[in-house]
């Protein structure tokens, strides 16, 4: 057997091993789904900004990682704050992946997904994020306005902190909240990503 034959055989064996590993992973995911072995399911989604991640519990979507966040960081937080039983189960995230695709394609203006708010840290933060979730596509508000609707018009800084810690960005559109003078303000994905989303929605020129 010459070198070319060796290389070809090696490539065939490698491909076979990879196919077996993929099949085993699918069998494990199927079993986890059937037997309820996962407390948190997650999957990767694609966007024009890069690859992000979305996770759900039995209650609904619990976390969305923007494309600037690493998978390890995302999974570590889920394991530490919810449960170590976190598995990649794309089937359970089908509706979320579809709606995210539609959003980035411009064909969806409102998410229709059940949400699990357990990663929100305080009652005021919860009120801020619930008010933010009501902001329509392409419409912006200010930190002060959101704070007022959450019950404390003076707490615009606390509202900004709550928005900065939003565990479900995109679905809960914290990118639609701006500074009172119209400045972009801070964003978990960075100001450039925030401005890109707002331009996509037609909220800024």
N, C-alpha and C positions, 0 to 999 in steps of 0.2 A: 504494500500500500504506500503510495507516494504522499508528499506533503499536502497536495490539493485534496486527495481523498481523506486524509486525516482531518483537515479543516472542515470539509463538508460533513463528515461524520460528527465532529464536535458540535457544529452548528445545529444538526438535526437533534442530537442528544440534549443540547441546551434548550432548544425550542420545546422538546418533549417535557423536560423538567418544569419549564415555565408554565406550560399548559396544565400539567398536573397540579402545580401550586395554585393556579387560578381556579381550577375546578374544586380543589380542596377548600379554598377560601369561600367559594360560592356555597358549598355544602355546609360549612360552618355557619355562614350567615343565615342559610335556610333553617338550620336547626335552632339557632339563636332566636330567630323570628317565631318559630313554632312553639318553642318551649319558654318563651319570655325571659331569655337569659340576659337581655340587654335592658338596662334602665334608661340609657341614652343612645339614640341612633344618630349617626352623622353621615354626611356625604359632601363631596366637593362640588362646587358649581363653577361654571365658566362665565366670565364677563369680559367686556372690552378692556377692563382695567387689570385683568389677571384672574387667577384662581382664588376663590374664597371657600369658606366652609359654612355649613348650616347644620344645626343639631336640633333634635326634638325629643321630648319625653312623651309619655302617654297623654299628657295634658295639651301639648301643642309645641310650637316652635319656641325653644328656650334660649338659643344663641345663634347669632350670625357673625362670622368672622369676615371682615373686609379683606380684600386681596393683599393688603400690606402686612397681614398677620400670618405667622407661621402655623402650620398644622400642629406642631408639638406644643406650642404655647396654648393654642385653642383647646386641644385635648387634655392638657395638664389642668387647665382651669375647670373643665367639665368634671374631670375625675376628682379634683379636690373639693369642689363646691356642690356637686350633685351626687355622683356615684362613680366608683372605679369601673363599673360595668358599662363601658362605652364601646360600641361596635359600629363599624361602617356597614350600614344597611340602607342602600340606595332606594330599595323598594318602599321603605317606610317614609322616605322623604320625597316621593314622587311628585306630590302636589306642590311642595315648596320649590323644588327644582324647576318645575314647569312654570310656575308663576315668576320666579326670578328670571328665567330665560325670556319670558314675555315682557317683563319690565324693561330689561336691557334692549330688547328689540323695539321698544316703543309701542307695543300693542296692549300693554296693561298699565292702568293708572291707579289701581287700588288693589291691595293684597286682600285675599279672603281666606286667611289662614288662622286657625286657633292658636293662641299664644299662651305660653307658660311664663309668668312674670317672676318666678322665684329668685332669679339672680338680681332683681332690683333691690337696692340696699335699704331704703327707708320709705315711710309713708309719703313724704313730700315728693321724693323722687318718683314714686309710683304715680302720683297725681300729675306731675310734670310730663311723664312719658305717656300716660293715657291721653292727656290733652294734645301732645305732639302727634300721637297716632291719628288724631282727627284732622290734621292738616291735609288739605287736598293736594293732589298732584299739581306741581307748578305754582303753588301758593306759598309764600313765606310769611314768617312771623318773627318777632324779636324775643330775646331772652326775657325782657320785662313783661311783654304781653303774655307769654306762656306762664311766667311766674304768677301773674295776676289771675289768669284762668285757673291756675292750680291752687289759688287761695291766699297768696302772699305776694302782692305786687312789688314789695321791697326786696324780695329774695331772688333778684335776677342772677346774682353770683351763684347761689345754691342751685338755681335752675340750670345754669351753665355747667355746673359740676355733675348734676344728674344726667344731663344730655351727653356729657363727655364720657360717662360710664354706661351709657345705653347698651345693654347686652344684645339688643335685637335691631341694629342699624339696618337701613334700607326698608325693612318691613315697618318699623317704627321710625319715620323719616326725620331724624334729628338734623339731617343736612338742610332741612327747610327752615331752620331757626338761625337768624342772623343777628348781628349787633344792631343796636338801636339806630345807628347812623347808616346802616345798610352794608357795613363791612362784612366780609365772609365769616370771620370768627374762626374758632378752633373746630377741629373735627378729628375723630379717631383715625381716619384714613389720611389725614393731612389736608390742609386748605386747598391744595390743587385738586384732590379727589372730590372734595365738597363742591368746588366751583364747577367741575366737570359734570357732576350729577345735576346741579342746578341748571346748567346750560342745556343738558339733555332734555330736561323737563320744560325748558323755555321760561324758567323763572328769572333768569338774568340774561342780559344781552351779550 
